[in-house]
Amino acid sequence: MHENKKRAVVLLSGGMDSCVCAALAARDYAAAALHVSYGQRTERREQQSFLAICDRLNIRDRLVVRNEALRAIGGSALTDENIAVPTAPTAGHEIPATYVPFRNAHFLSVAVSWAEVLGASKIYIGAVEPDSSGYPDCRPAYYEAFNRVIAAGTKEGNIQIVTPLIAMRKAEIIRLGLELNAPFDLTWSCYSHEDQACGLCDSCVLRLRAFAAAGIRDPIPYEKEIVDC
């Protein structure tokens, strides 16, 4: 059924934004999904979501890899048990403790290598700048620079990272996902728990706020739901 479609690789963490991005990629391309585990607190739950989303979106080509470097390096609440996960989004311009140093470069490097082998011309990633935690590797300038690296450092130089959600508010992303039938019920965003989402961490609060702003009930279970903090 994908015979006449060009190929694309989509980075799929299992979260809300990457799920919508995967739905876009699967609509427009013969999509191949990449999931990178890196020793994060909820890696088993995220991988479960990845596989379920691929099944729902009928993405057959899948690659799951493990990055050992990011946990060994540490410096993030997601990879170091001695650093507490913040319980609310960081105010102002401070980068939160959940930032994993230069993480997306690791992910994108694997995606570019796989795209070269597959003959894919696009790499989809669900990076978002508004309504986010302010991670520096989610800014448009970062992807513009990375595309220059790809052009200079690949065999054909014709692979492009695309960030279709990067300028969208989270509520807009939810509405787009509903139009695409993105399986939000299969996604996982919590930084702390793997059974019920905590409802208190940076990622949970941003997600709950977004669903509230969109006027939609979030379909995943929470221990607590605080959207006005």
C-alpha positions in Angstrom: 0.0 0.0 0.0 3.1 2.3 0.3 4.4 1.5 -3.2 4.0 5.0 -4.5 5.0 6.9 -1.4 8.4 8.3 -0.6 10.0 7.2 2.6 10.4 9.1 5.9 11.7 8.3 9.3 9.8 9.5 12.3 11.3 9.8 15.8 8.6 8.3 18.1 9.1 8.5 21.8 5.6 7.4 22.7 4.5 10.9 23.9 1.7 13.1 22.7 3.7 15.3 20.3 5.6 12.5 18.7 2.4 10.5 18.3 0.8 13.4 16.3 4.0 13.7 14.3 4.0 10.0 13.5 0.4 10.3 12.3 1.4 13.1 10.0 4.3 11.1 8.7 2.2 8.0 8.2 -0.4 10.0 6.3 2.0 11.5 3.8 4.9 9.0 3.6 5.8 5.4 3.9 6.9 5.9 7.4 9.5 4.1 9.4 9.5 4.7 13.2 12.5 5.0 15.4 12.5 4.7 19.2 15.6 5.4 21.3 15.7 4.2 24.9 18.4 5.9 27.0 18.0 4.7 30.5 15.2 7.2 31.3 12.9 6.5 34.3 10.0 5.5 32.2 11.8 3.7 29.3 9.7 0.5 29.5 6.4 2.4 29.4 7.6 4.6 26.6 8.6 1.6 24.5 5.3 0.0 25.2 3.6 3.2 23.8 5.9 3.2 20.8 4.9 -0.3 19.8 1.2 0.3 20.4 1.2 3.5 18.4 3.0 1.8 15.5 0.4 -0.9 15.5 -2.5 1.6 15.5 -1.0 3.7 12.7 0.1 0.6 10.7 3.7 1.6 10.7 5.5 -1.7 10.0 9.1 -0.6 9.7 10.4 -0.1 13.3 13.8 0.3 14.9 14.3 0.3 18.6 17.8 1.2 19.8 19.4 1.8 23.2 21.8 4.7 23.9 24.0 4.0 26.8 25.9 7.3 26.8 23.1 9.6 28.0 22.5 7.7 31.3 26.3 7.3 31.8 26.7 11.0 31.4 23.8 11.9 33.6 23.1 15.5 34.6 19.3 15.1 34.1 16.4 14.1 36.4 15.3 11.7 33.7 18.6 9.6 33.8 19.9 10.2 37.4 17.9 8.9 40.3 19.7 11.3 42.6 18.1 14.3 40.8 14.4 14.9 41.6 11.9 15.3 38.9 10.4 18.8 39.2 6.7 18.8 40.1 5.6 21.8 38.0 6.8 23.6 34.8 9.7 25.9 35.4 8.8 29.6 35.4 10.8 32.1 33.4 13.8 31.1 31.2 15.4 28.6 33.5 16.0 25.2 31.9 14.5 22.5 34.1 16.3 19.5 35.6 14.5 17.2 33.1 16.7 18.5 30.3 18.9 15.7 29.0 22.1 17.3 27.7 22.1 17.5 23.9 19.7 14.5 23.7 18.1 15.2 20.4 21.5 15.3 18.6 21.9 11.6 19.7 18.5 10.7 18.4 18.8 12.6 15.2 22.2 11.0 14.4 20.6 7.6 14.5 17.7 8.8 12.4 19.9 10.2 9.8 22.0 7.0 9.5 18.8 4.9 9.2 17.3 7.4 6.6 20.4 7.0 4.5 20.1 3.2 4.5 16.3 3.3 3.8 16.6 6.0 1.1 14.3 8.3 3.2 14.4 12.0 2.4 12.6 13.3 5.5 13.0 12.9 9.3 10.0 13.9 11.4 10.5 15.0 14.9 7.8 16.3 17.2 9.8 19.2 18.7 7.7 22.0 20.1 8.8 25.5 21.2 5.6 27.2 22.7 4.0 25.6 25.8 7.1 23.6 26.4 9.9 23.2 29.0 12.3 25.5 27.1 14.8 22.8 26.1 17.5 24.4 23.9 17.4 21.4 21.5 13.7 22.2 20.7 14.3 25.6 19.0 13.9 26.2 15.2 17.5 27.4 14.9 18.8 24.1 16.2 17.1 22.1 13.4 18.2 24.6 10.8 21.7 24.1 11.9 21.3 20.3 12.1 20.0 20.3 8.5 23.2 22.0 7.4 25.2 19.3 9.2 23.2 16.6 7.3 23.7 18.3 4.0 27.5 18.4 4.6 27.9 15.0 6.2 25.8 12.5 4.2 26.4 10.7 1.0 23.7 12.5 -1.1 23.1 15.5 1.2 19.3 15.4 0.5 17.9 14.3 3.9 15.9 17.0 5.7 14.6 17.2 9.3 11.0 18.5 9.4 9.4 19.9 12.5 5.7 20.3 11.7 4.6 21.1 15.3 7.4 23.4 16.4 5.5 26.6 16.3 2.1 25.2 17.5 0.5 25.6 20.9 -0.1 22.3 22.7 -3.9 22.7 22.4 -3.5 23.1 18.6 -1.4 19.9 18.5 -4.2 18.0 20.3 -6.8 19.3 17.8 -4.6 18.4 14.9 -4.1 14.9 16.4 -7.9 14.5 16.7 -8.2 15.3 13.0 -5.6 12.7 12.2 -7.1 10.1 14.5 -3.8 10.1 16.5 -4.1 7.5 19.3 -3.7 9.7 22.3 -5.0 6.8 24.5 -1.8 4.9 23.8 0.6 7.7 24.5 2.7 8.3 27.6 4.2 11.6 28.8 4.9 11.2 32.5 8.5 11.6 33.6 8.1 9.7 36.9 5.6 6.8 36.7 4.9 3.9 34.5 1.5 2.7 35.8 -0.5 5.9 36.3 0.8 9.3 35.2 1.7 11.4 38.2 -0.1 14.5 37.1 2.5 16.7 38.8 5.7 16.5 36.8 6.6 19.1 34.2 5.4 17.0 31.3 2.1 15.9 32.9 1.1 19.4 33.8 1.9 20.8 30.3 -0.1 17.9 28.8 -3.1 18.4 31.2 -3.2 22.1 30.5 -3.2 21.5 26.8 -6.1 19.0 26.9 -8.0 21.4 29.2 -7.4 24.3 26.7 -8.6 22.1 23.8 -11.7 21.2 25.8 -10.9 17.5 25.5 -10.6 14.9 28.3 -7.1 13.4 28.4 -7.7 9.6 27.9 -4.8 8.3 30.0 -5.1 7.7 33.8 -3.6 10.2 36.4 -3.0 9.9 40.1 -3.6 13.7 40.4 -4.8 16.2 37.9 -3.7 19.8 38.6 -4.1 22.1 35.6 -4.0 25.6 37.2 -0.6 25.5 38.8 
